[in-house]
Amino acid sequence: MKLNGQVIVAIVAAACLMAETIIAKNVLNVQLDFASQYWPTWFVILYLILPNETKKSKCSSAWLWSLVMIAVTAAILLVYAL
């Protein structure tokens, strides 16, 4: 089964959002601000708003967007851990 790029980005965003919330609340015991807590949602909106011509290039595939989303989630959690 081949997944659409929008579905891949949405699934990764949901996983990042849940992981970020669970780790911040239960492991780090910190309260995230609005921008850092819900940034995966804004990331998906940005992906959906971009024109299709931009998304068709090889360097801006859904998998690359997903990897960047995971990296930024890890970076946000690292900043709050310090």
GIQUI-V979573 format. One record per residue. N is the residue number from 1. SS is DSSP state (@ for helix, = for strand, . for the rest). D_LAST is the distance of its C-alpha to the last C-alpha in Angstrom with 1 decimal. Layout:
# GIQUI-V979573
n ss d_last
N SS D_LAST
N SS D_LAST
This chain:
# GIQUI-V979573
n ss d_last
1 . 41.1
2 . 39.6
3 . 36.9
4 . 36.9
5 @ 34.0
6 @ 33.3
7 @ 33.1
8 @ 30.7
9 @ 28.3
10 @ 28.7
11 @ 28.1
12 @ 24.9
13 @ 23.7
14 @ 24.6
15 @ 22.8
16 @ 19.6
17 @ 19.9
18 @ 20.6
19 @ 17.9
20 @ 15.2
21 @ 16.7
22 @ 17.3
23 @ 13.9
24 @ 12.1
25 @ 14.9
26 @ 15.8
27 @ 12.9
28 . 9.7
29 . 12.2
30 . 11.1
31 . 13.7
32 . 13.4
33 . 15.5
34 @ 18.8
35 @ 18.2
36 @ 15.1
37 @ 16.7
38 . 20.1
39 @ 19.6
40 @ 21.3
41 @ 24.3
42 @ 24.6
43 @ 24.2
44 @ 27.3
45 @ 29.2
46 @ 28.7
47 @ 29.9
48 @ 32.9
49 @ 33.8
50 . 33.9
51 . 37.5
52 @ 38.7
53 @ 39.7
54 @ 36.1
55 @ 35.1
56 . 38.0
57 . 36.8
58 @ 35.5
59 @ 32.1
60 @ 31.2
61 . 32.0
62 @ 30.5
63 @ 28.8
64 @ 27.1
65 @ 25.9
66 @ 24.6
67 @ 22.8
68 @ 21.1
69 @ 20.2
70 @ 18.6
71 @ 16.7
72 @ 15.4
73 @ 14.5
74 @ 12.5
75 @ 10.8
76 @ 10.2
77 @ 8.8
78 @ 6.4
79 @ 5.4
80 @ 5.4
81 @ 3.8
82 . 0.0
